[in-house]
């Protein structure tokens, strides 16, 4: 799967309510993917003989986006001010 496959069919609309905090989330994720940060973290966190269920670089990038938004992440972690 290519790194940005999740964004191929991405559509942005301007009619939502209460979504201002999400406005830059996709852009931050795309920047991490396009600069190679996500891939570099994945490579650095590999362990020989072990295949994780979720790509570790992707998880760290997503947690960083959650932290930037100062919202609870997938583990209930909140960003710091």
Secondary structure, DSSP 8 states (H G I E B T S, - for coil): --TTGGGTT----S--SS-GGGTTHHHHHHHHHHTTHHHHHHHHT--TT---SS-HHHHHHHHHHHHHHTS--TTS-----
